[in-house]
Amino acid sequence: MKIEQIYTGCISHAAYYLESNGEAAIFDPLREVQPYIDRATKDNAQIKYVFETHFHADFVSGHLDLAKKTGAQIVYGPTAKPGFEAIVAEDNQIFKVGNYTVKVIHTPGHTMESTTYLLIDENGKEHGIITGDTLFIGDVGRPDLAQHVIADLTEEKLAAHLFDSLRNKIMPLSDDLIVYPNHGAGSACGKMMSKETTDTLGNQKKFNYALRADMGKEEFIKSLLTGLTAPPGYFPKNVLMNIKGYESLDTIMERGKKPLNVNEFEVIATETMALVLDTRNAEDFAKGFIPNSINIALDGSFAMWVGEMIADIKQEILLVIYEGKEEEAIIRLSRVGYDNAIGYLKGGFDSWKNSGKETETINRITAEEFNRKYSAEKPVVIDVRKKSEFDSQHVVDALNIPLNQINNHLAEFPKDQPFILNCAGGYRSMIAASLLKQRGFDNFTDVVGGFTEIAKTDVPKTNYVCPTTLL
Protein backbone atom coordinates (compact mmCIF):
# COMPACT_ATOMS: atom_id res chain seq x y z
CA MET A 1 0.00 0.00 0.00
CA LYS A 2 1.34 3.42 -0.95
CA ILE A 3 1.01 5.38 2.27
CA GLU A 4 3.53 8.06 3.23
CA GLN A 5 3.94 9.82 6.56
CA ILE A 6 4.85 13.51 6.23
CA TYR A 7 6.28 14.46 9.61
CA THR A 8 6.96 18.01 10.81
CA GLY A 9 9.19 17.80 13.87
CA CYS A 10 8.90 21.36 15.17
CA ILE A 11 5.24 20.75 16.06
CA SER A 12 5.44 16.94 16.33
CA HIS A 13 2.81 16.55 13.61
CA ALA A 14 2.18 13.73 11.14
CA ALA A 15 0.08 14.11 8.00
CA TYR A 16 -0.43 11.20 5.60
CA TYR A 17 -0.44 10.87 1.82
CA LEU A 18 -2.28 7.93 0.26
CA GLU A 19 -2.16 7.25 -3.50
CA SER A 20 -3.58 4.57 -5.78
CA ASN A 21 -4.24 4.46 -9.50
CA GLY A 22 -4.06 8.22 -10.03
CA GLU A 23 -6.14 9.20 -7.01
CA ALA A 24 -4.79 10.53 -3.74
CA ALA A 25 -5.99 11.48 -0.27
CA ILE A 26 -4.40 13.64 2.42
CA PHE A 27 -5.05 13.02 6.11
CA ASP A 28 -4.75 15.88 8.64
CA PRO A 29 -2.82 18.36 6.46
CA LEU A 30 -0.90 21.33 7.83
CA ARG A 31 -1.79 24.90 6.89
CA GLU A 32 0.70 25.13 4.00
CA VAL A 33 -0.77 22.82 1.35
CA GLN A 34 1.56 23.22 -1.62
CA PRO A 35 3.84 20.32 -0.54
CA TYR A 36 0.84 17.96 -0.67
CA ILE A 37 -0.18 19.25 -4.09
CA ASP A 38 3.41 18.84 -5.31
CA ARG A 39 3.52 15.29 -3.94
CA ALA A 40 0.38 14.32 -5.82
CA THR A 41 1.64 16.03 -8.99
CA LYS A 42 4.78 13.89 -8.80
CA ASP A 43 2.56 10.79 -8.99
CA ASN A 44 0.30 12.31 -11.68
CA ALA A 45 -2.47 11.91 -9.15
CA GLN A 46 -5.54 13.98 -8.32
CA ILE A 47 -6.26 14.66 -4.64
CA LYS A 48 -9.78 13.29 -4.18
CA TYR A 49 -10.30 13.58 -0.41
CA VAL A 50 -8.99 15.48 2.57
CA PHE A 51 -9.70 13.28 5.59
CA GLU A 52 -9.75 14.93 9.02
CA THR A 53 -9.53 12.75 12.11
CA HIS A 54 -11.05 15.51 14.30
CA PHE A 55 -11.13 19.27 14.84
CA HIS A 56 -7.51 19.82 15.82
CA ALA A 57 -6.49 21.94 18.79
CA ASP A 58 -2.72 22.21 18.41
CA PHE A 59 -2.61 23.44 14.83
CA VAL A 60 -4.80 24.97 12.14
CA SER A 61 -5.40 22.40 9.44
CA GLY A 62 -4.98 23.07 5.72
CA HIS A 63 -8.23 21.38 4.76
CA LEU A 64 -9.96 24.48 3.37
CA ASP A 65 -7.11 25.70 1.17
CA LEU A 66 -6.38 22.17 -0.03
CA ALA A 67 -10.00 21.57 -1.00
CA LYS A 68 -10.23 24.95 -2.75
CA LYS A 69 -7.05 24.44 -4.75
CA THR A 70 -7.64 20.81 -5.77
CA GLY A 71 -11.39 20.28 -5.76
CA ALA A 72 -10.99 17.58 -3.11
CA GLN A 73 -13.85 16.81 -0.75
CA ILE A 74 -13.30 17.29 2.99
CA VAL A 75 -14.36 14.35 5.14
CA TYR A 76 -15.06 14.29 8.89
CA GLY A 77 -16.34 11.52 11.09
CA PRO A 78 -19.80 11.25 12.67
CA THR A 79 -21.15 14.11 14.84
CA ALA A 80 -18.82 16.73 13.30
CA LYS A 81 -20.51 20.07 12.58
CA PRO A 82 -18.14 22.04 10.34
CA GLY A 83 -19.03 25.58 9.32
CA PHE A 84 -18.25 24.87 5.67
CA GLU A 85 -19.06 22.31 3.00
CA ALA A 86 -17.83 18.85 3.96
CA ILE A 87 -18.90 15.22 4.05
CA VAL A 88 -19.88 14.14 7.56
CA ALA A 89 -19.40 10.40 7.25
CA GLU A 90 -21.32 7.64 8.98
CA ASP A 91 -19.65 5.00 11.12
CA ASN A 92 -18.31 2.21 8.86
CA GLN A 93 -18.80 4.30 5.71
CA ILE A 94 -16.50 3.35 2.85
CA PHE A 95 -14.50 5.69 0.60
CA LYS A 96 -12.51 4.63 -2.46
CA VAL A 97 -9.12 6.10 -3.33
CA GLY A 98 -8.12 4.41 -6.58
CA ASN A 99 -8.01 0.70 -5.75
CA TYR A 100 -7.70 1.34 -2.02
CA THR A 101 -10.50 1.49 0.53
CA VAL A 102 -10.74 3.86 3.47
CA LYS A 103 -13.22 2.75 6.15
CA VAL A 104 -14.55 5.20 8.74
CA ILE A 105 -14.38 4.00 12.36
CA HIS A 106 -15.95 6.46 14.79
CA THR A 107 -13.74 6.57 17.91
CA PRO A 108 -14.99 9.37 20.21
CA GLY A 109 -13.03 10.23 23.34
CA HIS A 110 -10.31 12.72 22.54
CA THR A 111 -13.18 14.69 20.99
CA MET A 112 -16.68 13.50 20.14
CA GLU A 113 -16.12 13.57 16.37
CA SER A 114 -12.73 11.80 16.60
CA THR A 115 -12.46 9.18 13.89
CA THR A 116 -9.98 6.48 12.94
CA TYR A 117 -9.55 5.55 9.28
CA LEU A 118 -8.90 1.90 8.42
CA LEU A 119 -6.78 1.48 5.28
CA ILE A 120 -7.49 -1.55 3.07
CA ASP A 121 -5.32 -2.40 0.06
CA GLU A 122 -6.33 -3.43 -3.45
CA ASN A 123 -6.48 -7.10 -2.40
CA GLY A 124 -8.84 -6.43 0.48
CA LYS A 125 -6.14 -6.81 3.13
CA GLU A 126 -6.33 -4.43 6.09
CA HIS A 127 -3.05 -2.54 6.19
CA GLY A 128 -3.19 0.11 8.92
CA ILE A 129 -5.17 2.65 10.89
CA ILE A 130 -4.79 6.43 10.81
CA THR A 131 -5.73 7.18 14.39
CA GLY A 132 -5.48 10.96 14.75
CA ASP A 133 -5.32 11.72 18.48
CA THR A 134 -7.26 8.62 19.52
CA LEU A 135 -4.18 6.39 19.74
CA PHE A 136 -0.55 7.47 19.80
CA ILE A 137 2.56 5.35 20.06
CA GLY A 138 2.82 4.74 23.79
CA ASP A 139 -0.15 6.91 24.72
CA VAL A 140 -3.68 8.01 23.87
CA GLY A 141 -5.17 11.45 23.31
CA ARG A 142 -5.91 13.67 26.27
CA PRO A 143 -9.65 13.96 26.96
CA ASP A 144 -9.71 17.45 28.46
CA LEU A 145 -9.55 19.66 25.38
CA ALA A 146 -13.13 19.61 24.07
CA GLN A 147 -14.51 20.96 27.34
CA HIS A 148 -12.72 24.25 26.63
CA VAL A 149 -15.06 24.59 23.64
CA ILE A 150 -18.16 22.74 24.95
CA ALA A 151 -18.41 22.93 28.74
CA ASP A 152 -20.68 19.88 29.13
CA LEU A 153 -18.01 17.60 27.67
CA THR A 154 -16.12 16.98 30.90
CA GLU A 155 -12.81 15.17 30.83
CA GLU A 156 -14.35 12.25 32.74
CA LYS A 157 -17.10 11.83 30.14
CA LEU A 158 -14.64 11.95 27.28
CA ALA A 159 -12.25 9.55 28.99
CA ALA A 160 -15.11 7.08 29.38
CA HIS A 161 -15.92 7.41 25.67
CA LEU A 162 -12.25 6.90 24.82
CA PHE A 163 -12.12 3.71 26.90
CA ASP A 164 -15.09 2.32 24.98
CA SER A 165 -13.65 3.36 21.61
CA LEU A 166 -10.32 1.69 22.30
CA ARG A 167 -11.85 -1.53 23.67
CA ASN A 168 -14.71 -1.88 21.20
CA LYS A 169 -13.33 -0.35 18.01
CA ILE A 170 -9.50 -0.44 18.06
CA MET A 171 -8.33 -3.37 20.16
CA PRO A 172 -10.42 -6.00 18.28
CA LEU A 173 -8.54 -5.15 15.08
CA SER A 174 -5.68 -7.30 13.78
CA ASP A 175 -2.33 -7.14 15.57
CA ASP A 176 -0.42 -6.70 12.32
CA LEU A 177 -2.07 -3.39 11.46
CA ILE A 178 0.28 -0.41 11.39
CA VAL A 179 -0.72 2.46 13.67
CA TYR A 180 -0.33 5.89 12.04
CA PRO A 181 -0.93 8.58 14.71
CA ASN A 182 -1.26 12.35 14.26
CA HIS A 183 1.54 13.24 16.72
CA GLY A 184 4.79 12.07 18.25
CA ALA A 185 6.83 12.99 21.32
CA GLY A 186 6.77 16.69 22.10
CA SER A 187 3.10 17.28 21.35
CA ALA A 188 0.90 18.65 24.12
CA CYS A 189 -1.97 16.42 22.94
CA GLY A 190 -0.73 13.55 25.13
CA LYS A 191 1.51 13.13 28.15
CA MET A 192 3.91 10.24 27.41
CA MET A 193 4.16 9.72 23.67
CA SER A 194 7.01 7.71 22.22
CA LYS A 195 9.62 9.26 19.94
CA GLU A 196 8.61 6.54 17.44
CA THR A 197 5.92 7.69 15.01
CA THR A 198 4.55 4.31 13.83
CA ASP A 199 4.19 0.83 15.31
CA THR A 200 2.07 -2.29 14.96
CA LEU A 201 -1.20 -2.45 16.85
CA GLY A 202 -0.09 -5.74 18.40
CA ASN A 203 2.97 -4.10 19.87
CA GLN A 204 0.88 -1.27 21.25
CA LYS A 205 -1.45 -3.80 22.90
CA LYS A 206 1.61 -5.14 24.73
CA PHE A 207 3.33 -1.91 25.72
CA ASN A 208 0.85 0.99 25.65
CA TYR A 209 -0.45 1.47 29.21
CA ALA A 210 -3.88 2.55 27.93
CA LEU A 211 -4.42 -0.69 25.99
CA ARG A 212 -3.79 -3.08 28.88
CA ALA A 213 -6.37 -5.82 28.44
CA ASP A 214 -7.23 -6.22 32.13
CA MET A 215 -7.71 -2.48 32.82
CA GLY A 216 -11.21 -1.50 33.90
CA LYS A 217 -12.92 1.74 32.94
CA GLU A 218 -12.46 3.47 36.30
CA GLU A 219 -8.76 2.62 36.41
CA PHE A 220 -8.40 3.81 32.82
CA ILE A 221 -10.05 7.15 33.57
CA LYS A 222 -7.92 7.70 36.67
CA SER A 223 -4.72 6.76 34.85
CA LEU A 224 -5.54 8.96 31.87
CA LEU A 225 -6.39 12.04 33.91
CA THR A 226 -3.51 11.77 36.38
CA GLY A 227 -0.62 14.07 35.56
CA LEU A 228 -2.35 16.14 32.89
CA THR A 229 -1.08 19.70 32.78
CA ALA A 230 -3.19 22.63 31.60
CA PRO A 231 -3.38 22.73 27.79
CA PRO A 232 -1.83 25.71 26.00
CA GLY A 233 -4.15 28.71 25.81
CA TYR A 234 -4.26 28.76 22.02
CA PHE A 235 -5.74 25.25 21.74
CA PRO A 236 -9.45 26.19 21.94
CA LYS A 237 -8.85 29.08 19.53
CA ASN A 238 -7.35 26.70 16.96
CA VAL A 239 -10.31 24.35 17.40
CA LEU A 240 -12.73 27.16 16.57
CA MET A 241 -10.72 28.15 13.50
CA ASN A 242 -10.79 24.56 12.29
CA ILE A 243 -14.56 24.38 12.84
CA LYS A 244 -15.56 27.78 11.48
CA GLY A 245 -12.93 28.42 8.80
CA TYR A 246 -10.17 30.97 8.27
CA GLU A 247 -8.40 33.17 5.74
CA SER A 248 -6.42 31.56 2.96
CA LEU A 249 -2.71 31.22 3.65
CA ASP A 250 -2.10 33.05 0.37
CA THR A 251 -3.78 36.15 1.84
CA ILE A 252 -1.82 35.82 5.08
CA MET A 253 1.46 35.54 3.18
CA GLU A 254 0.70 38.59 1.07
CA ARG A 255 -0.02 40.64 4.20
CA GLY A 256 2.99 39.42 6.14
CA LYS A 257 5.71 39.45 3.48
CA LYS A 258 5.88 43.23 3.40
CA PRO A 259 9.43 44.62 3.74
CA LEU A 260 9.59 47.74 5.89
CA ASN A 261 12.51 50.12 6.25
CA VAL A 262 13.53 51.25 9.71
CA ASN A 263 11.36 54.35 9.77
CA GLU A 264 8.30 52.54 8.38
CA PHE A 265 8.80 49.74 10.88
CA GLU A 266 9.02 52.16 13.81
CA VAL A 267 5.97 54.17 12.73
CA ILE A 268 3.81 51.07 12.23
CA ALA A 269 4.94 49.60 15.56
CA THR A 270 3.89 52.80 17.30
CA GLU A 271 0.63 53.40 15.43
CA THR A 272 -0.73 49.85 15.46
CA MET A 273 0.56 48.65 18.85
CA ALA A 274 1.87 45.64 16.98
CA LEU A 275 4.08 43.19 18.86
CA VAL A 276 7.70 43.19 17.67
CA LEU A 277 8.65 39.51 17.48
CA ASP A 278 12.39 38.85 17.09
CA THR A 279 12.96 35.34 15.73
CA ARG A 280 16.77 35.31 15.81
CA ASN A 281 18.65 32.84 17.98
CA ALA A 282 19.28 33.56 21.66
CA GLU A 283 22.95 34.44 21.20
CA ASP A 284 22.30 37.10 18.57
CA PHE A 285 19.28 38.50 20.37
CA ALA A 286 21.21 38.90 23.63
CA LYS A 287 23.88 40.97 21.88
CA GLY A 288 21.35 43.56 20.73
CA PHE A 289 17.62 43.95 20.10
CA ILE A 290 14.89 46.52 19.58
CA PRO A 291 13.48 47.74 22.91
CA ASN A 292 10.22 46.01 23.94
CA SER A 293 10.64 43.21 21.40
CA ILE A 294 10.02 39.58 22.36
CA ASN A 295 12.42 36.82 21.39
CA ILE A 296 11.03 33.47 20.27
CA ALA A 297 13.66 31.90 18.06
CA LEU A 298 12.68 30.25 14.81
CA ASP A 299 15.26 27.51 15.37
CA GLY A 300 13.24 25.83 18.16
CA SER A 301 9.62 24.98 18.98
CA PHE A 302 8.66 28.35 17.59
CA ALA A 303 4.94 27.90 16.89
CA MET A 304 4.25 26.21 20.20
CA TRP A 305 5.94 28.97 22.23
CA VAL A 306 4.24 31.70 20.22
CA GLY A 307 0.96 30.05 21.15
CA GLU A 308 1.96 29.78 24.80
CA MET A 309 3.34 33.28 25.26
CA ILE A 310 1.24 35.55 23.00
CA ALA A 311 -2.21 35.58 24.54
CA ASP A 312 -4.16 37.22 21.72
CA ILE A 313 -4.27 35.04 18.62
CA LYS A 314 -5.34 38.13 16.62
CA GLN A 315 -2.35 40.19 17.77
CA GLU A 316 -0.70 42.13 14.95
CA ILE A 317 2.96 41.12 14.65
CA LEU A 318 6.02 42.80 13.17
CA LEU A 319 8.90 40.45 12.49
CA VAL A 320 12.63 40.86 13.04
CA ILE A 321 14.18 37.97 11.22
CA TYR A 322 17.23 36.64 9.41
CA GLU A 323 17.18 37.41 5.68
CA GLY A 324 15.40 34.72 3.67
CA LYS A 325 13.43 33.34 6.63
CA GLU A 326 10.39 35.60 6.25
CA GLU A 327 8.15 33.05 4.56
CA GLU A 328 9.06 30.30 7.00
CA ALA A 329 8.22 32.51 9.97
CA ILE A 330 4.82 33.53 8.59
CA ILE A 331 3.92 29.93 7.74
CA ARG A 332 4.90 28.69 11.18
CA LEU A 333 2.90 31.47 12.84
CA SER A 334 -0.12 30.54 10.73
CA ARG A 335 0.11 26.88 11.75
CA VAL A 336 -1.16 27.87 15.17
CA GLY A 337 -3.53 30.58 14.00
CA TYR A 338 -1.40 33.72 14.33
CA ASP A 339 -2.43 35.14 10.97
CA ASN A 340 -1.73 38.83 11.52
CA ALA A 341 1.91 39.33 10.67
CA ILE A 342 1.88 42.76 9.00
CA GLY A 343 5.46 43.09 7.80
CA TYR A 344 9.13 42.53 8.58
CA LEU A 345 12.18 44.73 9.13
CA LYS A 346 14.07 44.95 5.85
CA GLY A 347 17.74 44.26 6.45
CA GLY A 348 16.97 42.70 9.83
CA PHE A 349 18.28 43.95 13.16
CA ASP A 350 21.49 45.24 11.56
CA SER A 351 19.52 47.89 9.68
CA TRP A 352 17.99 49.08 12.95
CA LYS A 353 21.36 49.15 14.70
CA ASN A 354 23.11 50.90 11.81
CA SER A 355 20.44 53.60 11.73
CA GLY A 356 21.47 54.67 15.23
CA LYS A 357 18.19 53.68 16.84
CA GLU A 358 18.12 52.69 20.51
CA THR A 359 18.96 49.06 21.31
CA GLU A 360 19.10 46.86 24.40
CA THR A 361 21.11 43.79 25.44
CA ILE A 362 20.78 40.81 27.80
CA ASN A 363 23.58 39.99 30.26
CA ARG A 364 24.77 36.37 29.93
CA ILE A 365 27.34 34.22 31.72
CA THR A 366 28.77 30.77 31.10
CA ALA A 367 28.06 27.81 33.36
CA GLU A 368 31.59 28.09 34.79
CA GLU A 369 31.01 31.75 35.63
CA PHE A 370 27.69 30.79 37.19
CA ASN A 371 29.48 28.18 39.30
CA ARG A 372 31.90 30.78 40.67
CA LYS A 373 29.15 33.33 41.24
CA TYR A 374 26.94 30.77 42.98
CA SER A 375 29.76 29.73 45.33
CA ALA A 376 30.70 33.29 46.22
CA GLU A 377 27.33 35.06 46.36
CA LYS A 378 24.50 32.46 46.57
CA PRO A 379 22.35 34.51 44.15
CA VAL A 380 18.65 33.99 43.52
CA VAL A 381 18.34 31.39 40.75
CA ILE A 382 15.11 31.11 38.75
CA ASP A 383 14.66 27.99 36.62
CA VAL A 384 12.03 28.35 33.86
CA ARG A 385 11.90 24.69 32.83
CA LYS A 386 8.78 22.56 33.21
CA LYS A 387 8.07 21.31 36.72
CA SER A 388 8.86 17.71 35.71
CA GLU A 389 12.28 18.77 34.41
CA PHE A 390 12.96 20.82 37.52
CA ASP A 391 11.92 17.96 39.82
CA SER A 392 14.33 15.63 38.06
CA GLN A 393 17.34 17.76 39.00
CA HIS A 394 18.03 21.42 39.68
CA VAL A 395 20.39 23.83 41.43
CA VAL A 396 19.96 23.78 45.21
CA ASP A 397 17.57 26.51 46.42
CA ALA A 398 16.51 27.46 42.88
CA LEU A 399 12.98 28.72 42.36
CA ASN A 400 10.92 27.07 39.61
CA ILE A 401 8.69 29.35 37.54
CA PRO A 402 7.88 27.49 34.29
CA LEU A 403 8.07 29.72 31.24
CA ASN A 404 4.41 29.34 30.35
CA GLN A 405 3.45 30.57 33.84
CA ILE A 406 5.65 33.66 33.94
CA ASN A 407 2.90 36.16 33.17
CA ASN A 408 0.94 34.93 36.20
CA HIS A 409 3.95 35.02 38.54
CA LEU A 410 5.78 38.25 37.79
CA ALA A 411 5.56 39.20 41.46
CA GLU A 412 7.84 36.26 42.25
CA PHE A 413 10.74 37.86 40.38
CA PRO A 414 12.78 40.07 42.75
CA LYS A 415 13.13 43.73 41.85
CA ASP A 416 15.39 44.66 44.77
CA GLN A 417 18.17 42.13 44.12
CA PRO A 418 19.82 40.51 41.10
CA PHE A 419 18.81 37.04 39.93
CA ILE A 420 19.97 34.47 37.39
CA LEU A 421 17.79 32.68 34.80
CA ASN A 422 18.26 29.23 33.39
CA CYS A 423 16.30 26.69 31.37
CA ALA A 424 17.58 23.46 29.80
CA GLY A 425 19.65 24.94 26.97
CA GLY A 426 19.03 28.68 26.73
CA TYR A 427 16.07 28.83 24.33
CA ARG A 428 13.32 29.27 26.91
CA SER A 429 15.31 31.44 29.30
CA MET A 430 15.89 33.95 26.50
CA ILE A 431 12.15 34.10 25.86
CA ALA A 432 11.76 34.76 29.58
CA ALA A 433 14.54 37.36 29.51
CA SER A 434 12.89 39.28 26.68
CA LEU A 435 9.54 39.26 28.48
CA LEU A 436 11.13 40.47 31.70
CA LYS A 437 12.97 43.23 29.86
CA GLN A 438 9.69 44.32 28.29
CA ARG A 439 8.19 44.55 31.78
CA GLY A 440 10.98 46.70 33.16
CA PHE A 441 13.32 44.15 34.77
CA ASP A 442 17.04 44.85 34.30
CA ASN A 443 18.62 43.11 37.28
CA PHE A 444 19.11 39.61 35.89
CA THR A 445 21.58 37.44 34.00
CA ASP A 446 20.99 34.46 31.71
CA VAL A 447 23.12 31.28 31.69
CA VAL A 448 24.47 30.27 28.26
CA GLY A 449 23.60 26.63 27.60
CA GLY A 450 21.28 26.48 30.61
CA PHE A 451 21.08 23.60 33.04
CA THR A 452 22.64 21.23 30.50
CA GLU A 453 25.91 23.09 30.99
CA ILE A 454 25.38 23.82 34.68
CA ALA A 455 24.99 20.08 35.33
CA LYS A 456 28.57 19.56 34.12
CA THR A 457 29.94 21.79 36.89
CA ASP A 458 30.16 21.12 40.63
CA VAL A 459 27.35 23.52 41.54
CA PRO A 460 25.29 21.85 44.31
CA LYS A 461 22.30 20.10 42.74
CA THR A 462 19.30 18.28 44.12
CA ASN A 463 16.60 15.99 42.74
CA TYR A 464 13.87 16.59 45.26
CA VAL A 465 11.30 19.36 45.13
CA CYS A 466 12.36 22.49 46.99
CA PRO A 467 9.76 24.16 49.22
CA THR A 468 9.96 27.25 47.02
CA THR A 469 8.83 25.40 43.88
CA LEU A 470 5.65 26.81 42.38
CA LEU A 471 3.04 24.24 41.45
PEPE-V898862 format. One record per residue. RES is the residue in one letter. NEAR is the number of other C-alpha atoms within 8 Angstrom. Layout:
res = [RES:RES]
near = [NEAR:NEAR]
This chain:
res = [M:K:I:E:Q:I:Y:T:G:C:I:S:H:A:A:Y:Y:L:E:S:N:G:E:A:A:I:F:D:P:L:R:E:V:Q:P:Y:I:D:R:A:T:K:D:N:A:Q:I:K:Y:V:F:E:T:H:F:H:A:D:F:V:S:G:H:L:D:L:A:K:K:T:G:A:Q:I:V:Y:G:P:T:A:K:P:G:F:E:A:I:V:A:E:D:N:Q:I:F:K:V:G:N:Y:T:V:K:V:I:H:T:P:G:H:T:M:E:S:T:T:Y:L:L:I:D:E:N:G:K:E:H:G:I:I:T:G:D:T:L:F:I:G:D:V:G:R:P:D:L:A:Q:H:V:I:A:D:L:T:E:E:K:L:A:A:H:L:F:D:S:L:R:N:K:I:M:P:L:S:D:D:L:I:V:Y:P:N:H:G:A:G:S:A:C:G:K:M:M:S:K:E:T:T:D:T:L:G:N:Q:K:K:F:N:Y:A:L:R:A:D:M:G:K:E:E:F:I:K:S:L:L:T:G:L:T:A:P:P:G:Y:F:P:K:N:V:L:M:N:I:K:G:Y:E:S:L:D:T:I:M:E:R:G:K:K:P:L:N:V:N:E:F:E:V:I:A:T:E:T:M:A:L:V:L:D:T:R:N:A:E:D:F:A:K:G:F:I:P:N:S:I:N:I:A:L:D:G:S:F:A:M:W:V:G:E:M:I:A:D:I:K:Q:E:I:L:L:V:I:Y:E:G:K:E:E:E:A:I:I:R:L:S:R:V:G:Y:D:N:A:I:G:Y:L:K:G:G:F:D:S:W:K:N:S:G:K:E:T:E:T:I:N:R:I:T:A:E:E:F:N:R:K:Y:S:A:E:K:P:V:V:I:D:V:R:K:K:S:E:F:D:S:Q:H:V:V:D:A:L:N:I:P:L:N:Q:I:N:N:H:L:A:E:F:P:K:D:Q:P:F:I:L:N:C:A:G:G:Y:R:S:M:I:A:A:S:L:L:K:Q:R:G:F:D:N:F:T:D:V:V:G:G:F:T:E:I:A:K:T:D:V:P:K:T:N:Y:V:C:P:T:T:L:L]
near = [5:6:8:7:9:8:8:8:6:9:10:12:12:13:13:12:13:11:14:11:7:10:12:16:13:14:11:16:12:12:13:9:11:6:7:9:11:8:8:13:9:7:7:7:12:10:14:12:11:17:11:12:16:12:11:10:12:11:11:16:12:12:13:10:11:13:12:8:6:10:9:11:10:14:12:15:18:11:7:10:6:8:7:6:6:9:8:11:10:9:9:8:9:8:7:8:14:10:9:11:12:12:12:15:13:15:14:14:16:16:12:10:15:17:17:14:12:13:13:14:12:9:5:6:7:9:12:11:12:12:15:16:14:16:10:18:16:11:14:11:12:12:14:10:14:13:11:8:9:7:8:5:9:10:11:8:8:16:14:11:10:14:12:9:13:11:10:8:12:8:11:7:7:8:8:8:13:11:14:14:16:13:13:16:10:7:11:8:9:10:9:7:13:11:6:8:10:9:11:11:13:10:10:12:11:8:9:12:7:9:13:10:5:4:9:6:8:6:8:12:12:8:7:10:10:6:5:8:4:4:7:8:9:13:12:12:11:15:14:10:11:12:10:9:10:6:6:8:11:6:8:14:11:8:11:12:12:9:8:11:9:11:7:8:12:8:8:10:12:8:6:7:8:11:11:12:12:14:13:14:11:11:6:8:13:12:9:10:12:10:8:8:12:12:13:15:12:10:7:7:9:12:12:9:9:10:13:11:7:8:8:5:11:7:10:11:12:15:12:13:13:9:7:5:8:11:9:7:10:14:12:10:12:13:14:14:12:11:10:11:13:11:13:16:15:9:8:12:11:7:10:11:10:7:7:6:7:7:9:9:9:11:8:9:10:9:13:8:8:11:12:8:10:10:8:6:6:7:9:9:12:12:14:14:14:8:9:6:8:13:10:8:10:12:10:8:7:12:12:13:13:11:11:7:8:10:6:5:9:7:5:5:6:8:7:4:6:11:12:12:14:16:13:11:12:14:13:12:14:13:11:11:11:12:9:10:10:11:6:6:9:6:8:10:12:15:14:11:12:14:11:9:11:13:9:6:9:6:10:6:9:8:9:7:7:9:4:8:9:6:3]
